[in-house]
Amino acid sequence: MAITAAMVKELREMTGAGMMDCKKALNETNGDMDAAIEFLRKNGQAKAEKKAGRIAAEGIVTTLVQDNKVAAIVEVNSETDFVAKNADFQAFVADVAAQAIASDAADMDAFMAEAWNKDASKTVKEALTEKIAVIGENLSIRRYEKIVDETGCVVSYIHGGGRIGVLVDAEADAITDEVKEALVNIAMQIAALNAKYVSRDEISADYIAHEKEILLAQIMNDPKESQKPEKVINGMIEGRVSKELKEICLVDQIYVKAEDGKQTVAQYLASVDKSLKVKKFVRFETGEGLEKKNEDFAAEVAAQLG
């Protein structure tokens, strides 16, 4: 069967694969469009496996919130920032967030094995593999978290076009517009200052003891500070631990919009509604903890040209 340019164009639009790949698929399947799609899917999966070793440290974080009661946050990584800005990739990440908000999976393996919300004939993992083949970069659904709070309120905030995403779960006697606005402000605070805990109540005694050990060692290694009386040294340690906790505990941080530069987050929340309490938060930053490769575009092009 003669393979026409129109057939190649149609297959390319249906699959997103390259023009030469589409032409080859049609030739291999004697022009059978369904068989050609299957051929490309199989070939695409093989390409995806080859790309799996590449570092995917770019990408975006996105959130999805339903009625301020159910929310999900996901991070999907790509190899380059260029792909992270691609509309097709961003639509896929939005679909992953929709998958997460409907999911009851206990872990990432179970999540990846679920039926894909856009096409139940495939799993989330298979949908990801197909997207890798279409986009041409290694992609990774790195993590997600879901919050369900039927009595409280969940809000979200995205910073930097998806570089950082935050969910905040809180409770109050009444969930008013003022409360929701305050929680968005708190989500912005978390994005900016990267709190680790809501309050000191979440910090284990072992963590504090460990920090004190480190500070004591630092003091004893300092020729001047090590000569101070034990009582003074203990006071120095307590002061430094307290300072550190103020930086990592959300409610102890100085509120970023405080007009007097002194108001803490706890005081700000109380000024909005005395019953308003943050129960938990989730903060994802794209690529945190991942090694990023150094791009040399000219070298890559030269290598492809042989």
Phi, psi and omega in degrees: 000135180287130180267117183265162178297326179295322179293319179297316180298317180297315180295321179297318180292327181285329187246337184078004180283167181292157184298315181292325176296320180294318179298317179296319180298319180292322177295319181293333185249014178057037174083005179283112187297316180296318180292326178294320177299315179297321177300315180293322178299315180294316179294322179296321178295323178295318178297321181298322179297321179294328182278349188297338180279348181285151181280123176253095186239357172265201179117199181216158170251137175222162181230160174217128183233133178245115175055026181057021181242326181232134182212154176222147175230136182225151171238123176239126185257151174231174179281326186232155176293333178300314179292325180300334180268359181285133184297324180294317177296315181297323177295322178296317179298321177298322178293324177295320178296319177296322177297316183294321184289338179262355188276148171243017183298142182276338181205179184294324178299316179293323178297314182293338181271352180293157173294134182292132186296337180271344182196100186293352180282350180232161177271170175301318180298318180293322177296321178295316180299319178295321179293324176300316181295321182288314184282328177089014175229156172292132178237154181214125169278098191281317185195161174205160173214144182238138177238132175236122180217095185287338182256340182258216184212133178240131177233165180226163176209135177242130181243144173065036178067020178113008176291322180227137175230145182223139167243137176235127179248124184220170177226152177199161179299325178220131180269090183264173176297326179294322178295315179298318179297318179297321181290326174296320176299321179291322177298320176296321178299315181295319178298319185283316189252358169054053175300150179258332183223158174289311181212175180294340180298337182275349185270129183285154177297328179296320180298313181295319179297320179296316179297322179294323178298317180295315180295321178297318179296321178297317180294317183291340177272357178261119185305324182277311184294327183293343181272355181285156180300153182304320181298319179292318179299316179298321178295321177297317180297314180299319180295319181289322176297317180299319179296318180295318181295326178295334181277328186258348179261122186307307187292341179270346180293153172288128181297129188297337180258011182299123182292328181268356180071010183235335184300129178276168176298320179299319179291322178297313179300317180296328180289335178278312180197121183298339180270356185284121180225136174277124181272318179196166173213159176231131178232119175249133172241128185304126174076003182298131180085356180259145176282130179258133180280153175274120182279133172231087188299318181299318179294323180294317179296316180300320180294320180292328180281351178077000000 
